[in-house]
Amino acid sequence: MQTNTPERRRITPSVLYPGTPVVLMTTLNDDGSTNISPLSSFWALDDRVVLGIGTQGQGCHNLLARRECVLNFPGSHQAAQVEAIARATGRTPVPDAKQAMGYVHVGDKFALGGFTAIASRQVGPATIAECPLQVEVTLLATHRPSGAGDAHFVIAEGEVRCVHAHDAITIAGTQHIDVQRWQPLIYLFRHYLGVSAPLARNFRAETPASAAT
Ligand SMILES: Cc1cc2nc3c(=O)[nH]c(=O)nc-3n(C[C@H](O)[C@H](O)[C@H](O)COP(=O)(O)O)c2cc1C
């Protein structure tokens, strides 16, 4: 039998980030200001979202305390703004483990990243005006990773309360996102990438084929 199987080898990558969107999670600090936490451990299905969040960050503390957040999705043109806040933590004092990684405390990440805070509709934390896709979320449950007694992260399940999108990435007069104009920022093995032009279309897609598909 003829086979055409690519050569492969076993590897032990330091992280397993094959490519998910960057999410800027906003949460309310104890003093009522809004913190921004860059995340990439995210997926969504129906009206539920799931996040993986490190317990040493301010965002985790805020989310567990107030059970609300906004998931702000930056576009690929905003990679520099995301990286500008990447070393910052809203937590003070900075935990030793984060300090060893090079994190520093910054109270106002909106100013640091050049972002604008606007009021959210159904939750307390502010929304990032410049992010084209904004999802307000209420926390439903948290889960500690099984079998990891000293786990340094939690798995959080949230319910989508409402979604806002910039007009520029929606198809006018519909509830749909225009996949040719929405250019998410992808986090891929700790590098930032954009996405290509549409390649093909699923049989259940509700929007018309683009020129390419
Ligand atoms: C692009 C990007 C993706 C990240 N993804 C995650 C993630 O999925 N989960 C997580 O806990 N931290 C993630 N981090 C690290 C957090 O941003 C970092 O812990 C930061 O301190 C969070 O801010 P905070 O302490 O103010 O909440 C990511 C960082 C960057 C720049």
The ligand as an SDF file (V2000), in Angstrom:
LIG
                    3D

 31 33  0  0  0  0  0  0  0  0999 V2000
   -1.1290   37.7510   24.4090 C   0  0  0  0  0  0  0  0  0  0  0  0
   -1.1530   37.2650   25.8240 C   0  0  0  0  0  0  0  0  0  0  0  0
   -1.9060   36.1650   26.1590 C   0  0  0  0  0  0  0  0  0  0  0  0
   -1.9800   35.7320   27.4870 C   0  0  0  0  0  0  0  0  0  0  0  0
   -2.7880   34.6780   27.7960 N   0  0  0  0  0  0  0  0  0  0  0  0
   -3.0190   34.3880   29.1010 C   0  0  0  0  0  0  0  0  0  0  0  0
   -4.0220   33.4440   29.4620 C   0  0  0  0  0  0  0  0  0  0  0  0
   -4.7130   32.8740   28.6250 O   0  0  0  0  0  0  0  0  0  0  0  0
   -4.2180   33.2270   30.7770 N   0  0  0  0  0  0  0  0  0  0  0  0
   -3.5090   33.8790   31.7540 C   0  0  0  0  0  0  0  0  0  0  0  0
   -3.7550   33.6660   32.9360 O   0  0  0  0  0  0  0  0  0  0  0  0
   -2.5520   34.7730   31.4280 N   0  0  0  0  0  0  0  0  0  0  0  0
   -2.3090   35.0630   30.1380 C   0  0  0  0  0  0  0  0  0  0  0  0
   -1.3660   35.9930   29.8110 N   0  0  0  0  0  0  0  0  0  0  0  0
   -0.6020   36.6160   30.8940 C   0  0  0  0  0  0  0  0  0  0  0  0
   -1.3910   37.6920   31.6250 C   0  0  0  0  0  0  0  0  0  0  0  0
   -1.6860   38.7400   30.7400 O   0  0  0  0  0  0  0  0  0  0  0  0
   -0.5680   38.1980   32.8130 C   0  0  0  0  0  0  0  0  0  0  0  0
   -0.6730   37.2190   33.8320 O   0  0  0  0  0  0  0  0  0  0  0  0
   -0.9480   39.5420   33.3670 C   0  0  0  0  0  0  0  0  0  0  0  0
   -0.2450   39.7420   34.5590 O   0  0  0  0  0  0  0  0  0  0  0  0
   -2.4160   39.6850   33.6660 C   0  0  0  0  0  0  0  0  0  0  0  0
   -2.6460   41.0150   34.1610 O   0  0  0  0  0  0  0  0  0  0  0  0
   -3.2450   41.2200   35.6130 P   0  0  0  0  0  0  0  0  0  0  0  0
   -2.2690   40.6310   36.5960 O   0  0  0  0  0  0  0  0  0  0  0  0
   -3.3700   42.7030   35.7760 O   0  0  0  0  0  0  0  0  0  0  0  0
   -4.5420   40.5040   35.6430 O   0  0  0  0  0  0  0  0  0  0  0  0
   -1.2460   36.4090   28.4980 C   0  0  0  0  0  0  0  0  0  0  0  0
   -0.4650   37.4970   28.1440 C   0  0  0  0  0  0  0  0  0  0  0  0
   -0.4190   37.9360   26.8230 C   0  0  0  0  0  0  0  0  0  0  0  0
    0.4010   39.1440   26.4760 C   0  0  0  0  0  0  0  0  0  0  0  0
  1  2  1  0
  2  3  1  0
  2 30  2  0
  3  4  2  0
  4  5  1  0
  4 28  1  0
  5  6  2  0
  6  7  1  0
  6 13  1  0
  7  8  2  0
  7  9  1  0
  9 10  1  0
 10 11  2  0
 10 12  1  0
 12 13  2  0
 13 14  1  0
 14 15  1  0
 14 28  1  0
 15 16  1  0
 16 17  1  0
 16 18  1  0
 18 19  1  0
 18 20  1  0
 20 21  1  0
 20 22  1  0
 22 23  1  0
 23 24  1  0
 24 25  2  0
 24 26  1  0
 24 27  1  0
 28 29  2  0
 29 30  1  0
 30 31  1  0
M  END
$$$$
